[in-house]
Amino acid sequence: MIEASPSTPAAAKERPLALSLLKLARPHQWVKSAFVLVGPLYGLAEHHQPLLQVLVPALLTAAAFALASSSCYVVNDIFDADADRLHPRKCRRPIASRQISPGLAWGYAVVLLIASAVLVWFIPPAGEQSVRGLVGLTIGLYVANVSVYSVWMKHWVIADVMGLSLGFVLRVMGGCAAVAISPSTWLLNCTFFLAMFLAFGKRLGERRTAGPDAAGIRAVQAAYTDDMLRMAVVVTAVVTLLSYAGYVQANEAHYTDPMVGNFNLLWLTILPATFGMLRCIVLLERGDYDDPTELAVRDRGFAFSALVFGIMTVLLIAQFRLQASA
């Protein structure tokens, strides 16, 4: 284990190597791979494929994306180690705190990427159609996108946010590829703008918590202003909700129940979605969090709205799937 420098946080000095490697993979970020399940989940109501035929390839694809993203995080931390040491929280990351050497980190990144490829190999075909090639392609494009982001896009205003958002879109496309369904344009729009909302929100949160030092933490912050980020967060939140509303309306035939006057029950999910988005804006504006991912885990109000949205969506899909098969 590498000797910690005097600036290394005390918690990092005593951390076992295995725990440092786990922390380096950022398992808390694996929640983003839930976007892989979006297409297959809604496809259960629209395409009526057998449940196991959807869940097994979707979960394997989500796990493959999680490992590939961890590999990318490791490489990103290698390049960002110097900047991370200036951040009050990121300075505790294993490479920034000199708990793990860059050489070991490079080897670890390769192992994670190989593990991702192995999971792709085990994805079963959708009927008689092999989907491994398409899933592997989306993961390859995801890794390429993250690599371009790490080297170039993260230094360019707006391009940095669009690059990150494209990664979420590729997750959705990978999940659709795994079960051989075509992603809805409304769904891709919603994913893209939701990811932009999260990225702009993170930059606004950083400016709220770091103040004038924000540019030292993330160089592109020098090109942003508080007012610009505020506007971008609100605009992308509104467009996300409108895109989701468009998806709900476009798929009205799948979620209309004659028992309730042919009302599109999926519309009800717009209520917790709206509450969650607007609450996220309030908390970021106040500077309570500098990362929407952290907010989603720690804030009870947002977590509750997300839970209600998820439960309502799953129950509605299950209900109409049963009605279609009856």
C-alpha positions in Angstrom: 0.0 0.0 0.0 1.3 3.4 -0.9 2.4 5.7 1.9 -0.1 8.5 2.4 1.1 12.1 2.1 0.6 14.5 5.0 -2.4 15.9 3.1 -4.1 12.6 2.8 -7.3 12.4 4.9 -6.9 10.2 8.0 -9.8 8.0 6.9 -8.0 7.1 3.7 -4.7 6.1 5.5 -6.3 3.2 7.3 -8.6 2.0 4.4 -7.8 -1.6 3.3 -6.8 -2.0 -0.4 -9.9 -4.0 -1.3 -12.2 -1.3 0.2 -10.2 1.4 -1.7 -10.7 -0.5 -5.0 -14.4 -0.8 -4.3 -14.6 2.9 -3.5 -12.6 3.7 -6.7 -15.3 1.8 -8.7 -17.9 4.2 -7.3 -20.6 1.6 -6.7 -23.1 4.3 -5.6 -23.0 5.5 -9.2 -24.3 2.1 -10.4 -27.8 3.5 -9.8 -27.4 5.3 -13.1 -27.5 1.9 -14.8 -31.2 1.8 -13.9 -31.6 3.8 -17.1 -30.8 0.5 -18.9 -34.1 -0.9 -17.5 -36.3 2.0 -18.7 -36.9 0.7 -22.3 -37.5 -3.0 -21.2 -39.7 -1.9 -18.3 -42.1 0.2 -20.5 -41.8 -2.5 -23.2 -43.5 -5.0 -20.9 -46.8 -3.1 -21.4 -46.2 -2.3 -25.1 -44.7 -5.5 -26.5 -45.9 -8.3 -24.2 -42.7 -10.3 -24.2 -42.3 -13.0 -21.5 -41.1 -11.6 -18.2 -37.9 -13.6 -18.0 -37.1 -12.9 -21.6 -37.0 -9.2 -20.7 -35.5 -9.3 -17.1 -32.5 -11.5 -17.7 -30.9 -9.7 -20.6 -31.9 -6.3 -19.2 -30.3 -7.0 -15.8 -27.1 -8.4 -17.4 -26.9 -5.3 -19.6 -27.4 -3.0 -16.7 -24.6 -4.8 -14.8 -22.3 -4.6 -17.9 -22.9 -0.9 -18.2 -22.2 -0.5 -14.4 -18.8 -2.2 -14.7 -18.0 -0.3 -17.9 -18.9 3.0 -16.2 -16.7 2.0 -13.2 -13.8 1.5 -15.6 -14.4 4.9 -17.0 -14.6 6.5 -13.5 -11.2 5.0 -12.7 -9.6 6.4 -15.8 -11.2 9.8 -15.1 -9.9 9.8 -11.6 -6.4 9.1 -12.8 -6.5 12.2 -15.1 -8.3 14.4 -12.5 -6.2 13.4 -9.4 -4.5 16.8 -9.1 -7.8 18.7 -9.4 -9.6 16.4 -7.0 -7.0 17.2 -4.3 -8.4 20.7 -4.3 -12.0 19.6 -3.7 -13.1 19.3 0.0 -14.9 15.9 -0.8 -13.1 14.5 -3.9 -9.7 14.8 -2.2 -10.7 11.6 -0.3 -10.9 9.5 -3.5 -8.4 6.7 -3.5 -6.2 8.0 -6.3 -6.3 11.7 -5.2 -5.5 10.6 -1.6 -2.6 8.4 -2.9 -4.2 5.3 -1.5 -4.0 3.7 -4.9 -1.2 4.2 -7.4 -2.0 5.2 -11.0 -0.4 2.0 -12.3 -2.6 -0.2 -10.2 -5.6 2.0 -11.2 -4.9 1.4 -14.9 -4.8 -2.3 -14.4 -8.1 -2.2 -12.4 -9.8 -0.2 -15.2 -8.9 -2.9 -17.7 -10.2 -5.7 -15.5 -13.5 -3.9 -15.0 -13.8 -3.5 -18.8 -13.1 -7.2 -19.4 -15.7 -8.1 -16.8 -18.2 -6.0 -18.6 -17.5 -7.7 -21.9 -17.9 -11.1 -20.2 -21.4 -10.2 -19.0 -22.3 -9.1 -22.5 -21.3 -12.5 -23.8 -23.8 -14.2 -21.4 -26.8 -12.1 -22.6 -29.3 -14.6 -24.1 -30.8 -14.0 -27.6 -34.1 -12.3 -28.0 -36.0 -15.1 -29.6 -33.8 -16.2 -32.5 -32.1 -12.8 -32.7 -28.6 -12.4 -31.1 -28.4 -9.1 -29.3 -24.9 -9.3 -28.0 -23.4 -7.3 -30.9 -25.8 -4.4 -30.5 -25.4 -4.3 -26.7 -21.7 -4.5 -27.1 -21.8 -1.7 -29.6 -23.8 0.6 -27.3 -21.4 -0.1 -24.4 -18.4 0.5 -26.8 -20.0 3.8 -27.8 -20.6 4.7 -24.2 -16.9 4.1 -23.3 -15.8 6.1 -26.4 -18.1 8.9 -25.4 -16.8 9.0 -21.8 -13.2 8.9 -23.1 -13.9 11.9 -25.5 -15.6 13.6 -22.6 -12.6 13.1 -20.2 -10.1 14.3 -22.8 -11.9 17.1 -24.6 -15.7 17.7 -24.0 -15.5 18.4 -20.2 -13.4 21.5 -21.0 -16.0 23.0 -23.3 -19.1 24.8 -22.0 -22.4 23.1 -22.9 -20.5 20.3 -24.7 -19.6 18.9 -21.3 -23.2 18.6 -20.3 -24.3 17.1 -23.7 -21.5 14.5 -23.6 -22.6 13.3 -20.1 -26.3 13.3 -21.3 -25.4 11.2 -24.3 -24.1 8.5 -21.9 -27.6 8.2 -20.4 -29.2 7.9 -23.8 -26.8 5.1 -24.7 -27.8 3.3 -21.5 -31.4 3.4 -22.6 -30.6 2.3 -26.1 -28.5 -0.5 -24.7 -31.4 -1.8 -22.6 -33.7 -1.6 -25.7 -31.1 -3.5 -27.8 -30.9 -6.2 -25.1 -34.6 -7.1 -25.5 -34.8 -6.3 -29.3 -37.2 -3.4 -29.1 -37.1 0.1 -30.7 -36.7 3.0 -28.2 -39.5 5.6 -28.3 -38.3 9.0 -29.5 -40.2 10.6 -26.6 -38.4 8.3 -24.2 -34.9 9.2 -25.7 -35.8 12.9 -25.5 -36.9 12.6 -21.9 -33.7 10.8 -21.0 -31.5 13.3 -22.8 -33.0 16.3 -21.1 -33.3 14.7 -17.7 -29.6 13.9 -17.9 -28.9 17.5 -18.9 -30.9 18.7 -16.0 -28.8 16.5 -13.6 -25.6 17.8 -15.1 -26.5 21.4 -15.0 -27.9 20.9 -11.5 -24.5 19.4 -10.4 -22.7 22.4 -11.8 -25.1 24.8 -10.0 -24.7 22.8 -6.8 -20.9 23.0 -7.0 -21.1 26.8 -7.4 -23.4 27.0 -4.4 -21.1 24.9 -2.2 -17.6 25.9 -3.5 -18.3 29.6 -4.3 -15.4 31.3 -6.1 -13.3 28.1 -5.9 -15.7 26.2 -8.3 -13.5 26.9 -11.3 -10.6 25.3 -9.5 -12.6 22.1 -8.9 -14.1 22.0 -12.5 -12.3 24.2 -15.0 -15.4 24.6 -17.3 -17.1 26.4 -14.4 -15.2 29.5 -15.4 -17.4 29.6 -18.6 -20.6 29.3 -16.6 -22.5 31.9 -14.5 -25.0 31.4 -11.7 -27.8 33.0 -13.7 -27.0 30.9 -16.8 -27.0 27.7 -14.8 -30.2 28.6 -13.0 -31.9 29.2 -16.3 -30.5 26.0 -17.8 -31.7 23.9 -14.8 -35.2 25.3 -15.1 -35.4 25.0 -18.9 -34.2 21.4 -18.9 -36.5 20.4 -16.1 -39.5 21.8 -18.0 -38.5 20.2 -21.3 -38.0 16.9 -19.4 -41.5 17.0 -18.0 -42.9 18.0 -21.3 -41.1 15.1 -23.1 -42.4 12.7 -20.5 -45.9 14.2 -20.9 -45.5 13.6 -24.7 -44.6 10.0 -24.0 -47.6 9.5 -21.8 -49.9 11.0 -24.4 -48.3 9.0 -27.3 -48.9 5.7 -25.5 -52.4 6.5 -24.3 -53.7 3.3 -25.9 -51.6 1.1 -23.6 -52.7 2.7 -20.3 -56.3 3.6 -20.8 -58.8 1.7 -18.7 -62.6 1.6 -19.6 -63.4 1.1 -16.0 -62.4 4.7 -15.2 -63.9 6.4 -18.2 -61.0 5.6 -20.6 -58.7 7.8 -18.5 -55.0 7.5 -19.2 -53.8 6.3 -15.8 -50.1 6.8 -16.6 -50.8 10.5 -16.4 -50.9 10.1 -12.6 -47.2 9.5 -12.6 -46.6 13.1 -13.8 -47.5 14.3 -10.3 -44.6 12.7 -8.3 -42.3 13.4 -11.3 -43.1 17.1 -11.2 -42.8 17.3 -7.4 -39.4 15.5 -7.5 -38.0 17.7 -10.3 -39.0 21.0 -8.6 -37.8 19.8 -5.2 -34.5 19.0 -6.7 -34.3 22.6 -8.1 -35.1 24.1 -4.6 -32.4 22.0 -2.8 -29.7 22.7 -5.4 -30.5 26.4 -5.4 -30.2 26.5 -1.6 -26.8 24.7 -1.9 -27.9 21.8 0.3 -26.3 19.4 -2.2 -23.7 19.7 -4.9 -24.7 16.5 -6.7 -28.2 15.4 -7.7 -27.2 11.8 -7.4 -26.3 12.4 -3.7 -29.5 14.3 -3.3 -31.6 11.4 -4.7 -30.1 9.1 -2.1 -30.1 11.4 1.0 -33.1 13.7 0.6 -36.3 12.0 1.9 -38.7 14.2 0.0 -37.1 13.5 -3.3 -36.5 9.8 -2.6 -40.2 9.5 -1.6 -41.4 11.1 -4.9 -39.1 8.8 -6.8 -40.4 5.8 -4.9 -44.0 6.8 -5.6 -43.3 7.3 -9.2 -41.6 3.9 -9.5 -44.3 2.0 -7.7 -47.1 3.7 -9.7 -45.3 3.0 -13.0 -44.6 -0.7 -12.2 -48.2 -1.3 -10.9 -49.7 0.3 -14.0 -47.5 -1.7 -16.4 -48.3 -4.9 -14.5 -52.0 -4.1 -14.6 -52.2 -3.5 -18.3 -49.9 -6.3 -19.1 -52.3 -8.7 -17.3 -55.3 -7.1 -19.1 -53.6 -7.6 -22.5 -52.8 -11.3 -21.8 -56.3 -12.0 -20.4 
